[in-house]
Amino acid sequence: MVTSSYAAVLDLDEGEFVDKTYTEKDWAPFTLESAIAPGKMPGYVYSASKAFAEKAAWDYADKNGLLLSTLCPPMIYGAPLQPVSTSPSGTRSAIG
């Protein structure tokens, strides 16, 4: 089981939450070159990285005869794994 991300299937040029049912055929449509092109928003790089990582997991599973399931949640709720501190402005930050 791999926890992937909604970002791995998301086409940011279509919008973040479009009225669409995603399937195993949907992937973020980025190449490395398009994701790191000057002026691209950081979300493009993140989305591409999640798609590349999940595709690598599927390739590994296929080459090694493994069964694989992935989950692509759009949001994860719960306590953060990193320490959370409060900034001087009173907002909470996982960075510290």
DSSP file (Angstrom, degrees, kcal/mol; ACC not computed):
  #  RESIDUE AA STRUCTURE BP1 BP2  ACC     N-H-->O    O-->H-N    N-H-->O    O-->H-N    TCO  KAPPA ALPHA  PHI   PSI    X-CA   Y-CA   Z-CA
    1    1 A M              0   0    0      0, 0.0     2,-0.4     0, 0.0    69,-0.2   0.000 360.0 360.0 360.0 134.0    0.0    0.0    0.0
    2    2 A V  E     -a   70   0A   0     67,-2.4    69,-2.2    52,-0.0     2,-1.0  -0.992 360.0-141.8-124.3 129.7    1.3    3.4   -0.9
    3    3 A T  E     +a   71   0A   0     -2,-0.4    69,-0.2    67,-0.2    67,-0.1  -0.824  36.7 164.4 -88.4 107.4   -0.2    6.7    0.2
    4    4 A S        -     0   0    0     67,-2.9     2,-0.3    -2,-1.0    68,-0.1   0.302  29.7-108.5 -94.9-135.0    0.1    8.9   -2.8
    5    5 A S    >   -     0   0    0     67,-0.2     3,-1.9    45,-0.1     4,-0.4  -0.986  16.8-115.2-161.3 151.6   -1.8   12.1   -3.3
    6    6 A Y  G >> S+     0   0    0     67,-1.8     3,-1.5    -2,-0.3     4,-1.1   0.796 114.4  70.7 -55.0 -29.4   -4.6   13.7   -5.2
    7    7 A A  G 34 S+     0   0    0     66,-0.3    -1,-0.3     1,-0.3    44,-0.2   0.749  85.6  66.1 -61.7 -24.2   -1.8   15.8   -6.6
    8    8 A A  G <4 S+     0   0    0     -3,-1.9    20,-2.9     1,-0.2    -1,-0.3   0.724 113.8  29.2 -71.5 -20.6   -0.6   12.7   -8.5
    9    9 A V  T <4 S+     0   0    0     -3,-1.5     2,-0.2    -4,-0.4    -1,-0.2   0.483  96.8 111.6-113.2  -7.9   -3.7   12.7  -10.7
   10   10 A L     <  -     0   0    0     -4,-1.1     2,-0.8    -5,-0.1     6,-0.1  -0.485  53.0-154.1 -77.8 132.8   -4.5   16.4  -10.7
   11   11 A D    >>  -     0   0    0      4,-0.3     3,-2.1    -2,-0.2     4,-0.9  -0.890   8.8-164.4-101.1 100.3   -4.2   18.6  -13.8
   12   12 A L  T 34 S+     0   0    0     -2,-0.8    -1,-0.1     1,-0.3     4,-0.1   0.721  85.2  64.8 -62.1 -21.2   -3.6   22.0  -12.4
   13   13 A D  T 34 S+     0   0    0      1,-0.2    -1,-0.3     2,-0.1     3,-0.1   0.735 102.9  48.8 -73.2 -20.5   -4.4   23.6  -15.7
   14   14 A E  T <4 S-     0   0    0     -3,-2.1    -1,-0.2     1,-0.3    -2,-0.2   0.699 124.1 -98.7 -85.1 -22.5   -8.0   22.3  -15.3
   15   15 A G     <  -     0   0    0     -4,-0.9     3,-0.4     1,-0.1    -1,-0.3  -0.448  30.5 -86.2 117.8 164.5   -8.4   23.5  -11.8
   16   16 A E  S    S+     0   0    0      1,-0.2     2,-0.4    -2,-0.2    -1,-0.1   0.900 114.5  25.2 -78.6 -41.0   -8.0   22.0   -8.4
   17   17 A F  S    S+     0   0    0     -3,-0.1    -1,-0.2    -7,-0.0     2,-0.2  -0.702  76.5 167.7-129.3  81.0  -11.5   20.5   -7.8
   18   18 A V        -     0   0    0     -2,-0.4     2,-1.7    -3,-0.4    -3,-0.1  -0.555  49.7-101.2 -89.9 157.7  -13.2   19.9  -11.0
   19   19 A D  S    S+     0   0    0     -2,-0.2     2,-0.3     2,-0.0    -1,-0.1  -0.602  79.3 122.5 -79.5  87.0  -16.4   17.8  -11.3
   20   20 A K        -     0   0    0     -2,-1.7     2,-0.6     2,-0.0    -2,-0.0  -0.997  61.3-131.6-150.6 143.2  -14.7   14.7  -12.5
   21   21 A T        -     0   0    0     -2,-0.3     2,-0.2     0, 0.0    -2,-0.0  -0.904  31.1-145.6 -97.3 119.8  -14.4   11.0  -11.5
   22   22 A Y        -     0   0    0     -2,-0.6     2,-0.2     2,-0.0   -12,-0.0  -0.602  18.9-176.6 -87.8 145.9  -10.7   10.1  -11.5
   23   23 A T    >   -     0   0    0     -2,-0.2     3,-1.8   -14,-0.1    -1,-0.0  -0.695  47.8 -84.9-128.4-178.0   -9.6    6.6  -12.5
   24   24 A E  T 3  S+     0   0    0      1,-0.3    -2,-0.0    -2,-0.2     0, 0.0   0.593 123.3  65.3 -67.3  -8.8   -6.3    4.7  -12.6
   25   25 A K  T 3  S+     0   0    0      2,-0.0     2,-0.4   -16,-0.0    -1,-0.3   0.560  82.7  94.3 -88.1  -9.3   -5.8    6.2  -16.1
   26   26 A D    <   +     0   0    0     -3,-1.8     2,-0.3     3,-0.0   -16,-0.1  -0.717  47.3 162.7 -90.7 131.0   -5.5    9.8  -14.8
   27   27 A W        -     0   0    0     -2,-0.4   -18,-0.3   -18,-0.2   -19,-0.1  -0.984  50.7 -93.2-139.2 149.1   -2.1   11.2  -14.0
   28   28 A A        -     0   0    0    -20,-2.9     2,-1.1    -2,-0.3   -17,-0.2  -0.498  44.3-131.1 -57.5 129.1   -0.8   14.7  -13.5
   29   29 A P        +     0   0    0      0, 0.0     2,-0.3     0, 0.0    -1,-0.1  -0.108  60.1 127.3 -86.3  41.3    0.2   15.6  -17.1
   30   30 A F        -     0   0    0     -2,-1.1     2,-0.3    17,-0.1     3,-0.0  -0.707  43.1-159.2-103.9 147.9    3.7   16.9  -16.3
   31   31 A T     >  -     0   0    0     -2,-0.3     4,-2.2     1,-0.1     5,-0.2  -0.720  40.3-106.0-103.2 166.3    7.1   16.1  -17.6
   32   32 A L  H  > S+     0   0    0     -2,-0.3     4,-1.8     1,-0.2     5,-0.1   0.928 121.9  50.8 -57.2 -44.4   10.2   17.0  -15.5
   33   33 A E  H  4 S+     0   0    0      1,-0.2     4,-0.3     2,-0.2    -1,-0.2   0.900 111.5  45.9 -63.2 -42.0   10.9   19.9  -17.9
   34   34 A S  H >4 S+     0   0    0      1,-0.2     3,-0.6     2,-0.2    -1,-0.2   0.849 111.2  53.2 -71.4 -31.8    7.4   21.3  -17.8
   35   35 A A  H 3< S+     0   0    0     -4,-2.2    -1,-0.2     1,-0.2    -2,-0.2   0.842 115.6  37.7 -72.0 -32.8    7.2   21.1  -14.0
   36   36 A I  T 3< S+     0   0    0     -4,-1.8    -1,-0.2    -5,-0.2    -2,-0.2   0.266  83.5 133.6-104.7  12.9   10.4   23.0  -13.3
   37   37 A A  S X  S-     0   0    0     -3,-0.6     3,-2.0    -4,-0.3    -3,-0.1  -0.325  71.5 -88.2 -60.3 143.1   10.0   25.5  -16.1
   38   38 A P  T 3  S+     0   0    0      0, 0.0    -1,-0.1     0, 0.0     3,-0.1  -0.240 113.5  23.4 -54.0 137.1   10.8   29.1  -14.9
   39   39 A G  T 3  S+     0   0    0      1,-0.3     2,-0.2    -3,-0.1    -2,-0.1   0.354  85.2 139.0  88.9  -5.5    7.7   30.8  -13.5
   40   40 A K    <   -     0   0    0     -3,-2.0    -1,-0.3     1,-0.1    -5,-0.0  -0.491  58.0-113.1 -72.4 141.5    5.8   27.6  -12.6
   41   41 A M    >>  -     0   0    0     -2,-0.2     3,-1.7     1,-0.1     4,-0.9  -0.409  26.8-112.3 -69.1 149.7    4.0   27.7   -9.3
   42   42 A P  H 3> S+     0   0    0      0, 0.0     4,-2.3     0, 0.0     5,-0.2   0.791 113.7  68.9 -55.9 -28.7    5.4   25.3   -6.6
   43   43 A G  H 3> S+     0   0    0      1,-0.2     4,-2.7     2,-0.2     5,-0.2   0.833  94.2  56.2 -60.2 -32.0    2.2   23.3   -6.8
   44   44 A Y  H <> S+     0   0    0     -3,-1.7     4,-2.5     2,-0.2    -1,-0.2   0.922 108.1  46.8 -65.2 -43.6    3.2   22.1  -10.3
   45   45 A V  H  X S+     0   0    0     -4,-0.9     4,-2.5     2,-0.2    -2,-0.2   0.924 114.3  47.6 -64.4 -44.0    6.5   20.8   -9.0
   46   46 A Y  H  X S+     0   0    0     -4,-2.3     4,-2.3     2,-0.2    -2,-0.2   0.937 112.4  49.0 -61.8 -47.5    4.8   19.0   -6.1
   47   47 A S  H  X S+     0   0    0     -4,-2.7     4,-2.1     1,-0.2   -19,-0.2   0.918 112.5  47.8 -60.1 -45.0    2.1   17.5   -8.3
   48   48 A A  H  X S+     0   0    0     -4,-2.5     4,-2.9     1,-0.2    -1,-0.2   0.915 110.1  52.6 -61.9 -43.0    4.7   16.3  -10.8
   49   49 A S  H  X S+     0   0    0     -4,-2.5     4,-2.4     1,-0.2    -2,-0.2   0.885 109.1  49.3 -63.5 -38.1    6.8   14.8   -8.0
   50   50 A K  H  X S+     0   0    0     -4,-2.3     4,-2.3     2,-0.2    -1,-0.2   0.898 112.7  47.4 -67.7 -39.5    3.9   12.9   -6.6
   51   51 A A  H  X S+     0   0    0     -4,-2.1     4,-2.6   -44,-0.2    -2,-0.2   0.926 113.0  48.5 -66.1 -43.8    3.0   11.5  -10.0
   52   52 A F  H  X S+     0   0    0     -4,-2.9     4,-2.1     1,-0.2    -2,-0.2   0.912 112.6  48.8 -62.1 -42.2    6.6   10.5  -10.7
   53   53 A A  H  X S+     0   0    0     -4,-2.4     4,-1.9    -5,-0.2    -1,-0.2   0.913 112.7  46.4 -65.9 -43.0    6.9    8.8   -7.3
   54   54 A E  H  X S+     0   0    0     -4,-2.3     4,-2.4     2,-0.2    -2,-0.2   0.918 111.6  51.4 -68.0 -41.0    3.7    6.8   -7.7
   55   55 A K  H  X S+     0   0    0     -4,-2.6     4,-2.5     1,-0.2    -1,-0.2   0.892 109.0  52.0 -60.8 -38.3    4.6    5.8  -11.3
   56   56 A A  H  X S+     0   0    0     -4,-2.1     4,-2.5     2,-0.2    -1,-0.2   0.891 108.2  51.1 -64.4 -39.1    8.0    4.6   -9.9
   57   57 A A  H  X S+     0   0    0     -4,-1.9     4,-2.5     2,-0.2    -2,-0.2   0.915 111.2  47.7 -63.9 -42.5    6.2    2.5   -7.3
   58   58 A W  H  X S+     0   0    0     -4,-2.4     4,-2.6     2,-0.2    -2,-0.2   0.909 111.7  50.1 -65.1 -41.6    4.0    0.9   -9.9
   59   59 A D  H  X S+     0   0    0     -4,-2.5     4,-2.5     2,-0.2    -2,-0.2   0.926 111.8  48.2 -60.9 -44.8    7.0    0.2  -12.2
   60   60 A Y  H  X S+     0   0    0     -4,-2.5     4,-1.5     2,-0.2    -2,-0.2   0.927 112.3  48.6 -61.7 -45.6    8.8   -1.4   -9.2
   61   61 A A  H  <>S+     0   0    0     -4,-2.5     5,-2.6     1,-0.2     4,-0.4   0.921 112.6  48.2 -61.8 -43.9    5.8   -3.5   -8.3
   62   62 A D  H ><5S+     0   0    0     -4,-2.6     3,-0.9     1,-0.2    -1,-0.2   0.917 112.4  48.1 -62.8 -43.7    5.3   -4.7  -11.9
   63   63 A K  H 3<5S+     0   0    0     -4,-2.5    -1,-0.2     1,-0.2    -2,-0.2   0.736 118.3  41.0 -69.7 -23.0    9.0   -5.6  -12.3
   64   64 A N  T 3<5S-     0   0    0     -4,-1.5    -1,-0.2    -3,-0.2    -2,-0.2   0.231 110.5-112.9-113.3  13.0    9.0   -7.5   -9.1
   65   65 A G  T < 5 +     0   0    0     -3,-0.9     2,-0.3    -4,-0.4    -3,-0.2   0.816  65.2 149.1  64.3  32.5    5.7   -9.3   -9.2
   66   66 A L      < -     0   0    0     -5,-2.6     2,-0.4    -6,-0.2    -1,-0.2  -0.714  47.6-126.4-100.1 148.7    4.2   -7.4   -6.3
   67   67 A L        -     0   0    0     -2,-0.3     2,-0.4     2,-0.0    -5,-0.0  -0.744  33.0-171.0 -86.4 141.0    0.6   -6.4   -5.7
   68   68 A L        -     0   0    0     -2,-0.4     2,-0.4     2,-0.0   -10,-0.0  -0.997  16.6-175.8-138.8 139.2    0.2   -2.7   -5.1
   69   69 A S        -     0   0    0     -2,-0.4   -67,-2.4     2,-0.0     2,-0.4  -0.984  11.1-164.6-126.4 142.5   -2.6   -0.4   -4.0
   70   70 A T  E     -a    2   0A   0     -2,-0.4     2,-0.4   -69,-0.2   -67,-0.2  -0.964   8.9-153.4-127.0 148.1   -2.4    3.3   -3.8
   71   71 A L  E     -a    3   0A   0    -69,-2.2   -67,-2.9    -2,-0.4    -2,-0.0  -0.953   3.0-165.9-114.3 138.7   -4.6    5.9   -2.1
   72   72 A C        -     0   0    0     -2,-0.4   -67,-0.2   -69,-0.2   -69,-0.1  -0.615  15.2-177.1-123.7  70.8   -4.8    9.4   -3.4
   73   73 A P        -     0   0    0      0, 0.0   -67,-1.8     0, 0.0   -66,-0.3  -0.421  24.8-147.8 -71.9 142.8   -6.4   11.5   -0.7
   74   74 A P  S    S+     0   0    0      0, 0.0     2,-0.3     0, 0.0   -69,-0.0   0.695  84.7  11.3 -79.3 -18.2   -7.1   15.2   -1.4
   75   75 A M        -     0   0    0      2,-0.0     2,-0.5   -69,-0.0    -3,-0.0  -0.979  64.3-148.8-157.1 144.1   -6.5   16.1    2.3
   76   76 A I        -     0   0    0     -2,-0.3     2,-0.3    -3,-0.1     0, 0.0  -0.980  17.5-162.4-118.6 127.5   -5.2   14.3    5.3
   77   77 A Y        +     0   0    0     -2,-0.5     2,-0.3     3,-0.0    -2,-0.0  -0.812  39.8  68.4-108.7 148.5   -6.6   15.2    8.7
   78   78 A G  S    S-     0   0    0     -2,-0.3    -2,-0.1     2,-0.0     0, 0.0  -0.777  85.5 -30.2 137.6-179.7   -5.1   14.5   12.1
   79   79 A A        -     0   0    0     -2,-0.3     2,-0.1     1,-0.1    -2,-0.0  -0.419  66.8-113.8 -67.6 138.8   -2.2   15.5   14.3
   80   80 A P        -     0   0    0      0, 0.0     4,-0.1     0, 0.0    -1,-0.1  -0.396   9.5-137.9 -71.6 152.0    0.9   16.4   12.4
   81   81 A L  S    S+     0   0    0      2,-0.1     3,-0.1    -2,-0.1    -2,-0.0   0.757  86.2  71.4 -79.0 -25.7    4.0   14.2   12.8
   82   82 A Q  S    S-     0   0    0      1,-0.1     2,-0.1     0, 0.0    13,-0.1  -0.545 100.7 -92.3 -87.3 155.8    6.3   17.2   13.1
   83   83 A P        -     0   0    0      0, 0.0     2,-0.5     0, 0.0    -1,-0.1  -0.426  40.8-145.6 -63.4 141.9    6.3   19.4   16.2
   84   84 A V        -     0   0    0     -4,-0.1     2,-0.3    -2,-0.1    10,-0.2  -0.946  19.1-179.3-114.8 130.0    4.0   22.4   15.9
   85   85 A S  E     -B   93   0B   0      8,-2.2     8,-2.6    -2,-0.5     2,-0.5  -0.767  28.2-114.0-120.1 168.8    4.8   25.7   17.4
   86   86 A T  E     -B   92   0B   0     -2,-0.3     6,-0.2     6,-0.2     5,-0.1  -0.900  28.5-139.2-105.3 130.5    3.0   29.1   17.5
   87   87 A S    >   -     0   0    0      4,-3.1     3,-2.1    -2,-0.5    -1,-0.0  -0.318  32.6 -97.6 -80.4 168.9    4.5   32.0   15.6
   88   88 A P  T 3  S+     0   0    0      0, 0.0    -1,-0.1     0, 0.0    -2,-0.0   0.792 125.4  59.0 -57.0 -27.6    4.6   35.5   17.1
   89   89 A S  T 3  S-     0   0    0      2,-0.1     3,-0.1     1,-0.0    -3,-0.0   0.550 119.8-110.9 -79.2  -6.2    1.5   36.3   15.0
   90   90 A G  S <  S+     0   0    0     -3,-2.1     2,-0.2     1,-0.3    -1,-0.0   0.419  76.3 129.3  93.1  -1.2   -0.4   33.6   16.8
   91   91 A T        -     0   0    0     -5,-0.1    -4,-3.1     1,-0.0    -1,-0.3  -0.577  59.3-118.1 -85.6 152.2   -0.6   31.2   13.8
   92   92 A R  E     -B   86   0B   0     -6,-0.2     2,-0.4    -2,-0.2    -6,-0.2  -0.691  31.5-174.3 -91.3 142.1    0.5   27.6   14.1
   93   93 A S  E     -B   85   0B   0     -8,-2.6    -8,-2.2    -2,-0.3     0, 0.0  -1.000  28.4-155.7-139.5 136.0    3.3   26.4   11.9
   94   94 A A  S    S+     0   0    0     -2,-0.4    -1,-0.1   -10,-0.2    -8,-0.1   0.609  96.4  63.9 -80.9 -12.1    4.8   22.9   11.4
   95   95 A I              0   0    0    -10,-0.1    -1,-0.2   -13,-0.1   -11,-0.1   0.842 360.0 360.0 -81.3 -34.1    8.0   24.5   10.4
   96   96 A G              0   0    0    -11,-0.2   -10,-0.1     0, 0.0    -2,-0.1   0.439 360.0 360.0 107.7 360.0    8.7   26.1   13.7
